[in-house]
Amino acid sequence: MPHYLDALRTYEEHGFVVTGLYPISRKDDFSVIEMDCMMRNDKLA
């Protein structure tokens, strides 16, 4: 699985921008385990 920053970079190279990151689950120390990412691509809208 690619690192999330590598995945985001690939989407950005194709015209997407992040509009929101929403944590789904966390560890006991509050670090994020899983999150939803909403993105927008004006070229496709």
ChimeraX attribute file (.defattr): number of C-alpha atoms within 10 A of each C-alpha:
attribute: neighborCount
match mode: 1-to-1
recipient: residues
	/A:1	4
	/A:2	7
	/A:3	7
	/A:4	9
	/A:5	9
	/A:6	10
	/A:7	11
	/A:8	17
	/A:9	13
	/A:10	12
	/A:11	16
	/A:12	15
	/A:13	9
	/A:14	11
	/A:15	14
	/A:16	18
	/A:17	16
	/A:18	13
	/A:19	9
	/A:20	11
	/A:21	11
	/A:22	11
	/A:23	13
	/A:24	10
	/A:25	13
	/A:26	12
	/A:27	9
	/A:28	7
	/A:29	6
	/A:30	8
	/A:31	10
	/A:32	13
	/A:33	10
	/A:34	12
	/A:35	12
	/A:36	11
	/A:37	12
	/A:38	12
	/A:39	15
	/A:40	15
	/A:41	13
	/A:42	8
	/A:43	8
	/A:44	7
	/A:45	5
